Amino acid sequence: MESEKEKLLDAIRNREPVVGLTHDFYRYPARFSPVLARSIIQNFTTPGDTVLDPFVGGGTSLVEARALARNATGVDVSSLAVFISQVKT
C-alpha cells in the first residue's frame, strides 16, 4: 500500500493536464495541478476544516477543497482572479 508521503510526492511530480470539475472553465496563466492541491488538502485537513488560499489565482485550491467537503476562502489582488474563482466555485 502506498504511504501518504509517497502519494504526496506522486502528486508533486504529476504532469497531467489540468482537467475535471470546473478546472476547464478558464485556464489561469499561473495555474497549478489540481492533483497536487487535492493531495495537500487531503493530507493536512479534515472535512469541515477551512482552507485559506491568500493568492487564489484560478481557484484550483478552492474547487478542490469544496469537492473534499472543506470550507474554502480565497483572496487575490487581481479582480480577474477573484471573479474566476467565484464563478468556478
MIDRENKOL-452626 format. One line per field, with one value per atom (N, C-alpha, C, O): residue number from 1; residue in three letters; atom name; x negated, y negated, z. Coordinates in steps of 0.1 Angstrom, whole numbers. Example, Ala and Ser with C-alpha at 12.3 -4.5 7.8 and 13.67 -1.06 7.14 Angstrom:
% residues 2
i 1_1_1_1_2_2_2_2
aa ALA_ALA_ALA_ALA_SER_SER_SER_SER
at N_CA_C_O_N_CA_C_O
X -132_-123_-132_-142_-128_-137_-129_-134
Y 57_45_33_33_22_11_0_-11
Z 78_78_78_85_71_71_79_80
END
This chain:
% residues 89
i 1_1_1_1_2_2_2_2_3_3_3_3_4_4_4_4_5_5_5_5_6_6_6_6_7_7_7_7_8_8_8_8_9_9_9_9_10_10_10_10_11_11_11_11_12_12_12_12_13_13_13_13_14_14_14_14_15_15_15_15_16_16_16_16_17_17_17_17_18_18_18_18_19_19_19_19_20_20_20_20_21_21_21_21_22_22_22_22_23_23_23_23_24_24_24_24_25_25_25_25_26_26_26_26_27_27_27_27_28_28_28_28_29_29_29_29_30_30_30_30_31_31_31_31_32_32_32_32_33_33_33_33_34_34_34_34_35_35_35_35_36_36_36_36_37_37_37_37_38_38_38_38_39_39_39_39_40_40_40_40_41_41_41_41_42_42_42_42_43_43_43_43_44_44_44_44_45_45_45_45_46_46_46_46_47_47_47_47_48_48_48_48_49_49_49_49_50_50_50_50_51_51_51_51_52_52_52_52_53_53_53_53_54_54_54_54_55_55_55_55_56_56_56_56_57_57_57_57_58_58_58_58_59_59_59_59_60_60_60_60_61_61_61_61_62_62_62_62_63_63_63_63_64_64_64_64_65_65_65_65_66_66_66_66_67_67_67_67_68_68_68_68_69_69_69_69_70_70_70_70_71_71_71_71_72_72_72_72_73_73_73_73_74_74_74_74_75_75_75_75_76_76_76_76_77_77_77_77_78_78_78_78_79_79_79_79_80_80_80_80_81_81_81_81_82_82_82_82_83_83_83_83_84_84_84_84_85_85_85_85_86_86_86_86_87_87_87_87_88_88_88_88_89_89_89_89
aa MET_MET_MET_MET_GLU_GLU_GLU_GLU_SER_SER_SER_SER_GLU_GLU_GLU_GLU_LYS_LYS_LYS_LYS_GLU_GLU_GLU_GLU_LYS_LYS_LYS_LYS_LEU_LEU_LEU_LEU_LEU_LEU_LEU_LEU_ASP_ASP_ASP_ASP_ALA_ALA_ALA_ALA_ILE_ILE_ILE_ILE_ARG_ARG_ARG_ARG_ASN_ASN_ASN_ASN_ARG_ARG_ARG_ARG_GLU_GLU_GLU_GLU_PRO_PRO_PRO_PRO_VAL_VAL_VAL_VAL_VAL_VAL_VAL_VAL_GLY_GLY_GLY_GLY_LEU_LEU_LEU_LEU_THR_THR_THR_THR_HIS_HIS_HIS_HIS_ASP_ASP_ASP_ASP_PHE_PHE_PHE_PHE_TYR_TYR_TYR_TYR_ARG_ARG_ARG_ARG_TYR_TYR_TYR_TYR_PRO_PRO_PRO_PRO_ALA_ALA_ALA_ALA_ARG_ARG_ARG_ARG_PHE_PHE_PHE_PHE_SER_SER_SER_SER_PRO_PRO_PRO_PRO_VAL_VAL_VAL_VAL_LEU_LEU_LEU_LEU_ALA_ALA_ALA_ALA_ARG_ARG_ARG_ARG_SER_SER_SER_SER_ILE_ILE_ILE_ILE_ILE_ILE_ILE_ILE_GLN_GLN_GLN_GLN_ASN_ASN_ASN_ASN_PHE_PHE_PHE_PHE_THR_THR_THR_THR_THR_THR_THR_THR_PRO_PRO_PRO_PRO_GLY_GLY_GLY_GLY_ASP_ASP_ASP_ASP_THR_THR_THR_THR_VAL_VAL_VAL_VAL_LEU_LEU_LEU_LEU_ASP_ASP_ASP_ASP_PRO_PRO_PRO_PRO_PHE_PHE_PHE_PHE_VAL_VAL_VAL_VAL_GLY_GLY_GLY_GLY_GLY_GLY_GLY_GLY_GLY_GLY_GLY_GLY_THR_THR_THR_THR_SER_SER_SER_SER_LEU_LEU_LEU_LEU_VAL_VAL_VAL_VAL_GLU_GLU_GLU_GLU_ALA_ALA_ALA_ALA_ARG_ARG_ARG_ARG_ALA_ALA_ALA_ALA_LEU_LEU_LEU_LEU_ALA_ALA_ALA_ALA_ARG_ARG_ARG_ARG_ASN_ASN_ASN_ASN_ALA_ALA_ALA_ALA_THR_THR_THR_THR_GLY_GLY_GLY_GLY_VAL_VAL_VAL_VAL_ASP_ASP_ASP_ASP_VAL_VAL_VAL_VAL_SER_SER_SER_SER_SER_SER_SER_SER_LEU_LEU_LEU_LEU_ALA_ALA_ALA_ALA_VAL_VAL_VAL_VAL_PHE_PHE_PHE_PHE_ILE_ILE_ILE_ILE_SER_SER_SER_SER_GLN_GLN_GLN_GLN_VAL_VAL_VAL_VAL_LYS_LYS_LYS_LYS_THR_THR_THR_THR
at N_CA_C_O_N_CA_C_O_N_CA_C_O_N_CA_C_O_N_CA_C_O_N_CA_C_O_N_CA_C_O_N_CA_C_O_N_CA_C_O_N_CA_C_O_N_CA_C_O_N_CA_C_O_N_CA_C_O_N_CA_C_O_N_CA_C_O_N_CA_C_O_N_CA_C_O_N_CA_C_O_N_CA_C_O_N_CA_C_O_N_CA_C_O_N_CA_C_O_N_CA_C_O_N_CA_C_O_N_CA_C_O_N_CA_C_O_N_CA_C_O_N_CA_C_O_N_CA_C_O_N_CA_C_O_N_CA_C_O_N_CA_C_O_N_CA_C_O_N_CA_C_O_N_CA_C_O_N_CA_C_O_N_CA_C_O_N_CA_C_O_N_CA_C_O_N_CA_C_O_N_CA_C_O_N_CA_C_O_N_CA_C_O_N_CA_C_O_N_CA_C_O_N_CA_C_O_N_CA_C_O_N_CA_C_O_N_CA_C_O_N_CA_C_O_N_CA_C_O_N_CA_C_O_N_CA_C_O_N_CA_C_O_N_CA_C_O_N_CA_C_O_N_CA_C_O_N_CA_C_O_N_CA_C_O_N_CA_C_O_N_CA_C_O_N_CA_C_O_N_CA_C_O_N_CA_C_O_N_CA_C_O_N_CA_C_O_N_CA_C_O_N_CA_C_O_N_CA_C_O_N_CA_C_O_N_CA_C_O_N_CA_C_O_N_CA_C_O_N_CA_C_O_N_CA_C_O_N_CA_C_O_N_CA_C_O_N_CA_C_O_N_CA_C_O_N_CA_C_O_N_CA_C_O_N_CA_C_O_N_CA_C_O_N_CA_C_O_N_CA_C_O_N_CA_C_O_N_CA_C_O_N_CA_C_O_N_CA_C_O
X -8_0_-9_-19_-5_-13_-11_0_-22_-21_-16_-17_-12_-7_-18_-16_-31_-42_-44_-47_-43_-45_-34_-37_-22_-11_-13_-10_-18_-20_-31_-30_-42_-53_-48_-53_-40_-34_-26_-27_-19_-11_-20_-16_-31_-40_-46_-48_-49_-55_-45_-49_-32_-22_-23_-24_-23_-24_-11_-11_-1_11_18_16_25_32_42_47_44_54_68_72_76_89_98_93_111_120_127_122_138_146_148_153_145_147_133_132_123_109_108_99_117_116_123_122_130_137_128_131_117_107_93_91_84_70_62_56_62_54_40_34_33_19_9_0_11_2_8_6_16_23_13_2_19_11_20_32_14_21_32_30_44_55_52_56_44_40_31_33_22_14_22_21_31_40_48_49_54_62_54_59_42_34_30_30_26_22_34_33_46_58_62_65_61_65_55_59_42_32_31_27_35_33_46_45_58_70_80_78_91_102_115_116_125_138_143_143_148_153_142_146_129_119_120_127_114_114_100_90_100_88_87_96_76_73_63_52_66_57_55_64_44_42_38_37_35_32_40_35_53_63_61_64_56_54_67_77_66_77_86_95_84_93_92_101_81_79_80_87_74_75_89_93_96_110_119_127_118_126_123_132_110_106_111_115_109_113_128_133_136_151_155_164_148_151_148_153_139_135_142_138_153_161_154_156_145_139_145_150_145_148_136_125_138_127_129_140_118_118_105_94_107_95_96_106_84_83_72_63_72_62_63_74_52_52_58_62_58_64_79_84_86_100_105_115_97_99_99_107_88_87_99_104_103_114_127_134_129_141_141_151_130_129_131_138_125_127_142_147_148_162_171_180_168_176_173_182_160_157_162_164_164_169_184_190
Y 12_0_-12_-13_-22_-34_-43_-45_-48_-57_-71_-74_-78_-91_-100_-109_-98_-106_-103_-112_-90_-86_-92_-97_-92_-98_-113_-118_-120_-134_-137_-146_-129_-131_-128_-135_-118_-115_-127_-130_-133_-145_-156_-164_-158_-169_-167_-176_-154_-151_-150_-149_-150_-148_-159_-171_-155_-164_-163_-168_-157_-155_-169_-178_-171_-183_-186_-177_-199_-203_-201_-207_-192_-188_-185_-183_-184_-179_-190_-202_-187_-196_-209_-208_-221_-233_-238_-250_-230_-235_-238_-246_-233_-236_-249_-254_-255_-268_-279_-285_-281_-291_-286_-281_-288_-284_-295_-303_-297_-308_-306_-295_-317_-315_-309_-301_-312_-306_-295_-293_-287_-276_-265_-264_-257_-246_-234_-235_-222_-209_-207_-209_-204_-201_-188_-186_-179_-167_-170_-164_-180_-184_-191_-189_-200_-207_-197_-199_-188_-178_-170_-167_-166_-157_-165_-160_-178_-186_-188_-186_-191_-193_-180_-180_-169_-156_-152_-147_-156_-152_-161_-157_-173_-183_-189_-197_-185_-189_-178_-167_-180_-170_-177_-189_-169_-175_-185_-182_-196_-207_-217_-228_-214_-224_-235_-234_-247_-258_-259_-259_-259_-261_-276_-281_-282_-296_-297_-291_-303_-305_-320_-327_-326_-340_-345_-357_-336_-340_-331_-323_-333_-324_-321_-310_-330_-328_-322_-329_-311_-305_-297_-291_-296_-290_-275_-268_-269_-255_-249_-239_-256_-251_-252_-243_-262_-264_-253_-247_-250_-240_-226_-219_-223_-210_-209_-199_-220_-220_-217_-209_-224_-222_-208_-203_-203_-189_-179_-168_-183_-174_-177_-173_-185_-189_-197_-197_-206_-216_-230_-232_-239_-253_-259_-254_-269_-274_-289_-294_-297_-311_-315_-310_-324_-328_-343_-349_-349_-363_-365_-357_-376_-379_-394_-400_-400_-414_-416_-427_-405_-405_-404_-394_-414_-413_-401_-395_-399_-388_-374_-366_-373_-360_-358_-347_-369_-368_-364_-355_-370_-367_-353_-346_-348_-335_-325_-315_-327_-318_-318_-307_-329_-329_-321_-314_-323_-315_-300_-292_-296_-282_-275_-263_-283_-276_-279_-274
Z 0_0_0_7_-8_-9_3_7_8_20_16_5_26_24_18_9_23_18_3_-5_-1_-15_-24_-35_-19_-26_-28_-39_-18_-19_-29_-37_-29_-38_-52_-62_-54_-67_-73_-84_-64_-68_-72_-81_-65_-68_-82_-89_-85_-98_-109_-121_-106_-116_-127_-124_-140_-151_-160_-172_-155_-163_-166_-157_-177_-180_-169_-163_-167_-157_-163_-173_-157_-161_-149_-138_-152_-142_-134_-134_-128_-120_-129_-140_-123_-131_-136_-140_-135_-139_-154_-158_-162_-177_-180_-192_-171_-173_-179_-188_-172_-176_-173_-162_-182_-180_-174_-182_-161_-155_-158_-156_-162_-166_-156_-160_-143_-133_-125_-113_-132_-125_-120_-125_-111_-106_-106_-107_-104_-106_-95_-83_-100_-90_-83_-72_-89_-82_-70_-59_-71_-60_-49_-38_-54_-44_-36_-24_-43_-37_-26_-15_-30_-22_-9_2_-11_1_10_22_4_13_20_32_13_19_31_41_29_39_51_61_49_60_66_75_61_67_68_63_74_75_71_71_67_63_74_86_69_78_81_86_79_81_71_61_73_64_57_64_44_36_32_26_35_31_20_21_8_-2_-4_-10_1_0_-14_-16_-23_-37_-46_-53_-46_-52_-67_-71_-74_-88_-95_-95_-101_-109_-100_-105_-87_-78_-76_-71_-81_-80_-66_-64_-56_-43_-37_-29_-41_-36_-42_-34_-55_-61_-54_-51_-53_-47_-32_-28_-25_-11_-9_-1_-18_-17_-21_-16_-31_-35_-24_-24_-15_-4_9_20_8_19_29_42_24_33_30_18_39_36_29_32_21_14_12_9_15_13_6_8_-4_-12_-14_-15_-15_-18_-28_-30_-36_-46_-49_-48_-53_-56_-70_-74_-78_-92_-91_-87_-97_-97_-107_-105_-117_-126_-119_-120_-111_-103_-93_-92_-87_-78_-85_-81_-97_-105_-110_-108_-115_-120_-108_-110_-97_-85_-81_-77_-81_-77_-87_-83_-100_-110_-109_-109_-107_-106_-94_-94_-83_-71_-69_-59
END
